[in-house]
């Protein structure tokens, strides 16, 4: 348990590393022929799960004392590939990347999971791989997979999101022939695809963007850059900025350093909404479709200010490590605010007079 006392948050802090970027770099390092040192790796359960799965595949991985540098010695690409047991625990990103990796190399894998990941749909990825030569005992976890994916056309609609596309993009480059990732409708958010593409280029693998998707050139090999660093996370930086805003005292504030202004991360484009929330507000509507990972942070700021907030566009938050909408509504009620989750968001009703009783907050492992 952590006990927090009333205080003013003020000062400077280095932005933590991006989990999404670090996971991509670790998987790409596993496909190279020589070791790669990955720097600025955040300490979190999802990274531990990624490292555990790569170790189970045969990588030799070491971390420094603080855990923010990881050296990945890639696993041998033998024929036939060994059978493996992979436990993705609650990490959907680890699951998608490992499933695509095993499909590309023809690795037979017993894939396990825990928590909400057991409820999350994997068919966006497994369904496409099944059409291209990979066999699954089921389309949602847990399942066993075998067989090798073939190059060709992979078709996606824009509302399916980019994580499954990213996973196939990363490993289709290793196939014997070229592949096309075709989008039948525009993506709402290309953040993860841009992050994946730029990371692949750092490992010497090229992706060509087309009018309706991406052309993935086959017979490419990941080449270790020897040392590479995960970008600082703009979403986590926003959490600290809004924590400074929550202090609410004249002259208080937080400066976050180490961010890449040219990052492909979506959250670097949120200066306007962050500036809006930095000022006092009593009632605000936010469509968080383009910023789903910040919805709970906006809700927390409303709780601190005793304000009303109406957040929509984030139904996927029900299927994270917890149902984040339900958890945030419960926390708001502990602070004597009316709150409830909706079909795609959360409603919190404040009266502009924040009350801060001593309150135990259960984050439910999220």
C-alpha positions as CSV (number, residue, x, y, z in Angstrom):
1,X,0.0,0.0,0.0
2,X,1.2,3.5,-0.8
3,X,0.0,6.4,1.5
4,X,-0.4,9.8,-0.2
5,X,-0.6,13.0,1.8
6,X,-1.9,16.3,0.6
7,X,0.9,18.1,-1.2
8,X,1.9,20.2,-4.1
9,X,3.4,18.5,-7.1
10,X,6.0,20.7,-8.7
11,X,9.3,20.3,-10.4
12,X,10.9,18.5,-13.3
13,X,10.9,14.8,-14.3
14,X,12.2,12.7,-17.1
15,X,9.4,11.0,-19.1
16,X,9.3,7.2,-18.7
17,X,10.1,5.0,-21.6
18,X,7.3,4.0,-24.0
19,X,6.1,0.4,-23.2
20,X,4.7,0.0,-26.7
21,X,7.9,1.1,-28.4
22,X,10.1,-1.0,-26.0
23,X,8.1,-4.1,-26.7
24,X,8.5,-3.7,-30.4
25,X,12.2,-3.2,-30.1
26,X,12.6,-6.3,-27.9
27,X,10.8,-8.5,-30.4
28,X,12.8,-7.1,-33.3
29,X,16.0,-7.6,-31.4
30,X,15.0,-11.3,-31.0
31,X,14.9,-11.6,-34.8
32,X,18.4,-10.2,-35.5
33,X,21.5,-12.3,-35.8
34,X,23.5,-10.5,-33.2
35,X,22.8,-9.0,-29.7
36,X,21.0,-5.7,-29.2
37,X,21.1,-3.4,-26.2
38,X,17.8,-1.7,-25.7
39,X,17.8,1.4,-23.5
40,X,15.1,3.4,-21.7
41,X,13.0,0.3,-21.1
42,X,10.2,0.9,-18.6
43,X,9.7,-1.4,-15.6
44,X,6.3,-2.9,-15.8
45,X,4.5,-6.2,-15.9
46,X,4.0,-6.1,-19.7
47,X,7.7,-5.7,-20.3
48,X,8.4,-8.6,-17.9
49,X,5.9,-10.7,-19.8
50,X,7.6,-9.9,-23.1
51,X,11.0,-10.7,-21.8
52,X,9.6,-14.0,-20.3
53,X,8.1,-15.1,-23.7
54,X,11.3,-14.2,-25.6
55,X,13.3,-16.2,-23.1
56,X,10.9,-19.2,-23.6
57,X,11.6,-18.9,-27.3
58,X,15.3,-19.3,-26.6
59,X,16.6,-15.7,-26.3
60,X,19.3,-15.0,-23.7
61,X,18.3,-11.7,-22.0
62,X,20.1,-9.7,-19.3
63,X,19.0,-6.5,-17.5
64,X,21.1,-3.9,-15.7
65,X,20.6,-3.2,-12.0
66,X,17.9,-0.5,-12.6
67,X,16.2,-2.6,-15.2
68,X,16.0,0.2,-17.8
69,X,18.6,-1.5,-20.1
70,X,18.0,-4.9,-21.7
71,X,20.5,-6.9,-23.8
72,X,18.8,-9.4,-26.1
73,X,20.8,-12.2,-27.6
74,X,18.5,-13.6,-30.3
75,X,17.3,-17.2,-30.3
76,X,18.7,-19.6,-32.9
77,X,16.5,-19.9,-36.0
78,X,16.9,-23.7,-36.4
79,X,15.0,-26.1,-38.6
80,X,12.7,-27.5,-37.4
81,X,11.8,-24.9,-34.9
82,X,11.3,-26.1,-31.3
83,X,7.9,-26.4,-29.6
84,X,7.3,-23.7,-26.9
85,X,4.9,-22.9,-24.2
86,X,4.1,-19.1,-24.0
87,X,2.3,-17.4,-21.1
88,X,1.1,-14.0,-22.2
89,X,-0.5,-13.4,-18.8
90,X,-2.5,-10.1,-19.3
91,X,-0.4,-8.5,-22.0
92,X,-2.3,-8.3,-25.3
93,X,0.6,-6.6,-27.2
94,X,3.0,-9.4,-26.2
95,X,0.4,-12.0,-27.3
96,X,-0.1,-10.5,-30.7
97,X,3.5,-10.1,-31.5
98,X,4.5,-13.6,-30.2
99,X,1.6,-15.2,-32.2
100,X,2.7,-13.5,-35.4
101,X,6.3,-14.3,-34.8
102,X,5.5,-18.0,-34.2
103,X,3.3,-18.0,-37.3
104,X,6.1,-16.5,-39.5
105,X,8.7,-19.0,-38.3
106,X,6.4,-22.0,-38.1
107,X,6.8,-22.5,-34.4
108,X,4.4,-24.8,-32.7
109,X,3.2,-22.9,-29.5
110,X,1.0,-23.6,-26.6
111,X,-0.4,-20.1,-25.9
112,X,-1.7,-19.3,-22.5
113,X,-3.1,-16.2,-20.8
114,X,-4.7,-14.9,-17.6
115,X,-7.1,-12.2,-16.5
116,X,-8.9,-10.0,-19.0
117,X,-6.8,-11.2,-21.9
118,X,-8.9,-14.4,-21.8
119,X,-11.9,-12.2,-22.7
120,X,-10.3,-10.1,-25.4
121,X,-10.8,-10.9,-29.0
122,X,-7.8,-12.2,-30.9
123,X,-9.6,-13.1,-34.1
124,X,-8.4,-9.9,-35.9
125,X,-5.0,-11.6,-35.9
126,X,-5.7,-15.3,-35.6
127,X,-8.4,-15.2,-38.3
128,X,-6.0,-13.7,-40.8
129,X,-3.2,-16.0,-40.0
130,X,-5.6,-19.0,-40.2
131,X,-6.4,-18.0,-43.8
132,X,-2.7,-18.0,-44.6
133,X,-1.6,-21.4,-43.3
134,X,-1.5,-21.2,-39.5
135,X,-3.7,-23.7,-37.6
136,X,-5.3,-22.7,-34.2
137,X,-7.3,-24.9,-31.8
138,X,-9.4,-21.8,-31.1
139,X,-9.4,-18.2,-32.1
140,X,-9.3,-16.7,-28.6
141,X,-6.8,-17.5,-25.9
142,X,-5.9,-20.1,-24.7
143,X,-5.1,-22.1,-27.8
144,X,-2.4,-24.1,-29.5
145,X,-1.0,-22.9,-32.9
146,X,1.1,-24.7,-35.5
147,X,2.0,-24.3,-39.2
148,X,3.6,-21.4,-41.0
149,X,2.0,-18.3,-42.4
150,X,2.3,-17.6,-46.1
151,X,2.9,-14.3,-47.9
152,X,0.0,-12.7,-49.7
153,X,-2.8,-10.2,-49.1
154,X,-4.0,-9.5,-45.6
155,X,-7.2,-7.4,-45.5
156,X,-8.3,-5.2,-42.6
157,X,-11.0,-2.6,-42.0
158,X,-9.9,0.6,-40.4
159,X,-12.2,0.2,-37.3
160,X,-10.3,-3.0,-36.3
161,X,-7.4,-1.0,-35.0
162,X,-3.7,-1.2,-35.8
163,X,-2.2,-3.6,-33.3
164,X,-2.9,-6.8,-35.3
165,X,-1.7,-5.1,-38.5
166,X,1.5,-4.1,-36.7
167,X,2.1,-7.7,-35.6
168,X,1.8,-9.1,-39.1
169,X,3.8,-6.2,-40.6
170,X,6.7,-7.0,-38.3
171,X,7.1,-10.6,-39.3
172,X,5.7,-10.8,-42.9
173,X,9.0,-9.2,-43.9
174,X,10.7,-12.5,-43.0
175,X,8.6,-14.5,-45.4
176,X,9.8,-15.8,-48.8
177,X,7.6,-13.5,-50.9
178,X,6.0,-10.0,-50.6
179,X,2.8,-9.3,-48.7
180,X,0.1,-6.6,-49.0
181,X,-1.6,-5.2,-45.9
182,X,-4.8,-3.8,-47.4
183,X,-7.1,-1.4,-45.6
184,X,-10.7,-1.4,-46.8
185,X,-11.4,1.8,-44.8
186,X,-9.2,4.4,-43.2
187,X,-7.7,3.8,-39.8
188,X,-8.7,6.2,-37.1
189,X,-5.2,6.1,-35.6
190,X,-2.0,5.1,-37.3
191,X,0.2,5.6,-34.2
192,X,1.2,2.0,-33.7
193,X,1.8,1.4,-37.4
194,X,4.0,4.5,-37.6
195,X,5.9,3.4,-34.5
196,X,6.3,-0.1,-35.9
197,X,7.4,1.1,-39.3
198,X,10.0,3.5,-37.9
199,X,11.3,0.9,-35.5
200,X,11.7,-1.7,-38.3
201,X,13.6,0.8,-40.4
202,X,16.1,1.2,-37.5
203,X,16.7,-2.6,-37.8
204,X,17.2,-2.2,-41.6
205,X,13.7,-3.5,-42.6
206,X,11.8,-1.4,-45.1
207,X,8.0,-1.0,-45.4
208,X,6.3,0.8,-48.3
209,X,3.1,2.7,-47.7
210,X,0.6,2.4,-50.5
211,X,-2.7,4.2,-51.3
212,X,-4.7,1.5,-49.5
213,X,-2.3,0.1,-47.0
214,X,1.3,-1.2,-46.9
215,X,3.5,-3.3,-49.1
216,X,5.8,-5.6,-47.1
217,X,8.9,-6.8,-49.0
218,X,9.8,-10.4,-48.2
219,X,13.2,-12.0,-47.6
220,X,14.3,-9.2,-45.3
221,X,16.5,-9.7,-42.3
222,X,16.5,-7.8,-39.0
223,X,20.0,-6.3,-38.5
224,X,20.9,-5.3,-35.0
225,X,21.7,-1.6,-34.6
226,X,23.8,-2.7,-31.6
227,X,22.3,-0.1,-29.3
228,X,18.8,1.4,-29.6
229,X,16.6,3.4,-27.2
230,X,12.9,3.3,-26.6
231,X,11.2,6.7,-27.0
232,X,9.9,8.5,-23.9
233,X,6.2,8.0,-23.5
234,X,4.0,11.0,-24.4
235,X,0.9,9.5,-22.7
236,X,2.8,8.9,-19.4
237,X,4.2,12.5,-19.7
238,X,0.7,13.8,-19.9
239,X,-0.1,12.0,-16.6
240,X,2.6,14.0,-14.9
241,X,1.5,17.3,-16.5
242,X,-2.0,16.8,-15.3
243,X,-0.8,15.8,-11.9
244,X,0.8,19.2,-11.8
245,X,-2.5,20.7,-12.8
246,X,-4.3,18.8,-10.1
247,X,-2.1,20.6,-7.5
248,X,-4.1,23.6,-8.2
249,X,-1.9,26.2,-6.6
250,X,-0.6,29.3,-8.2
251,X,2.9,28.8,-9.6
252,X,2.8,25.0,-9.3
253,X,3.4,22.9,-12.3
254,X,5.4,20.0,-13.7
255,X,7.9,20.1,-16.5
256,X,8.5,16.8,-18.3
257,X,11.8,16.3,-20.1
258,X,13.2,13.8,-22.7
259,X,10.3,13.8,-25.1
260,X,10.8,13.5,-28.9
261,X,8.8,16.4,-30.6
262,X,8.9,14.4,-33.9
263,X,7.6,11.2,-32.3
264,X,4.9,9.2,-34.2
265,X,3.1,8.8,-30.9
266,X,-0.5,10.1,-31.0
267,X,-0.4,11.7,-27.6
268,X,2.2,14.4,-28.6
269,X,-0.7,16.1,-30.4
270,X,-2.8,16.7,-27.3
271,X,-1.4,20.1,-26.2
272,X,-4.8,21.8,-26.7
273,X,-6.8,19.5,-24.5
274,X,-4.1,19.3,-21.9
275,X,-4.0,23.1,-21.8
276,X,-7.8,23.2,-21.4
277,X,-7.7,20.8,-18.5
278,X,-4.8,22.7,-16.9
279,X,-7.3,25.5,-16.1
280,X,-10.2,25.2,-13.8
281,X,-13.3,23.6,-15.4
282,X,-16.6,22.7,-13.9
283,X,-18.3,20.7,-16.7
284,X,-16.7,19.3,-19.8
285,X,-17.4,16.8,-22.6
286,X,-14.5,14.8,-24.0
287,X,-14.6,12.4,-27.0
288,X,-11.5,10.3,-26.1
289,X,-11.6,8.1,-29.2
290,X,-8.2,9.5,-30.2
291,X,-6.8,9.4,-26.7
292,X,-8.2,6.2,-25.0
293,X,-5.3,5.7,-22.7
294,X,-5.8,9.1,-21.2
295,X,-9.5,8.8,-20.5
296,X,-8.9,7.6,-16.9
297,X,-6.4,10.4,-16.3
298,X,-9.0,13.0,-17.4
299,X,-11.5,11.4,-15.0
300,X,-9.0,11.5,-12.1
301,X,-8.4,15.2,-12.7
302,X,-12.2,15.8,-12.6
303,X,-12.4,14.0,-9.3
304,X,-9.7,16.1,-7.8
305,X,-11.4,19.3,-9.0
306,X,-14.9,18.1,-8.0
307,X,-16.0,18.7,-11.6
308,X,-18.3,17.0,-14.0
309,X,-16.9,15.2,-16.9
310,X,-18.5,13.2,-19.7
311,X,-16.1,10.9,-21.5
312,X,-17.1,8.8,-24.6
313,X,-15.5,6.8,-27.3
314,X,-13.6,4.3,-25.2
315,X,-15.5,1.0,-24.9
316,X,-12.2,-0.9,-25.2
317,X,-11.3,0.3,-21.6
318,X,-13.7,-2.3,-20.3
319,X,-11.3,-5.0,-21.5
320,X,-7.9,-3.9,-20.2
321,X,-6.2,-5.3,-17.1
322,X,-9.5,-4.3,-15.4
323,X,-12.7,-2.7,-16.5
324,X,-11.1,0.7,-16.2
325,X,-14.4,2.5,-16.6
326,X,-16.0,0.6,-13.7
327,X,-12.9,1.1,-11.5
328,X,-12.8,4.8,-12.1
329,X,-16.5,5.2,-11.4
330,X,-16.1,3.3,-8.2
331,X,-13.2,5.6,-7.2
332,X,-15.2,8.7,-8.0
333,X,-18.0,7.4,-5.7
334,X,-15.5,6.9,-2.9
335,X,-15.0,10.7,-3.2
336,X,-18.7,11.3,-2.8
337,X,-19.3,12.1,-6.5
338,X,-22.1,10.6,-8.6
339,X,-20.5,8.4,-11.2
340,X,-21.3,5.5,-13.5
341,X,-19.8,3.8,-16.6
342,X,-21.7,4.1,-19.8
343,X,-21.7,1.9,-23.0
344,X,-18.5,3.6,-24.3
345,X,-17.3,5.9,-21.5
346,X,-17.9,7.3,-18.0
347,X,-20.0,10.0,-16.4
348,X,-18.9,11.8,-13.3
349,X,-21.1,14.5,-11.8
350,X,-19.4,17.0,-9.5
351,X,-20.7,20.2,-7.8
352,X,-17.5,22.3,-8.1
353,X,-16.7,21.8,-4.4
354,X,-14.1,19.0,-4.1
355,X,-14.1,17.0,-0.9
356,X,-11.0,14.9,-0.1
357,X,-11.9,12.5,2.6
358,X,-9.2,9.9,3.7
359,X,-10.0,7.3,1.1
360,X,-8.4,3.9,0.4
361,X,-8.2,3.4,-3.4
362,X,-8.1,-0.1,-4.9
363,X,-6.5,0.0,-8.4
364,X,-7.3,-3.7,-8.7
365,X,-3.9,-4.5,-10.1
366,X,-4.1,-2.2,-13.1
